[in-house]
């Protein structure tokens, strides 16, 4: 699954266009490397997102094309969350 779609389906980022823009701006890292929106997400990948004043590190646990709002958080595990590092 594409990174931008995964971020939307997992609800780490609310809209796919915002996920796409974050990837283009270099604010999304996968396994500590800047990732394009077209990157194919795999189970076990570490995703780091820096948006505004917050930063999130999450590990991909599973991948699903569609998922309900209640199950979205089952797709990943939050490793750290806090203010963005500058």
Protein Blocks (a to p, Z undefined) as FASTA:
>chain_A
ZZklmmmmnomafbfklmmmmmmnopaceehiacdfklccdehiacdddehjbccddddf
bdcfbdcfklmmmmpccfbgcdddZZ
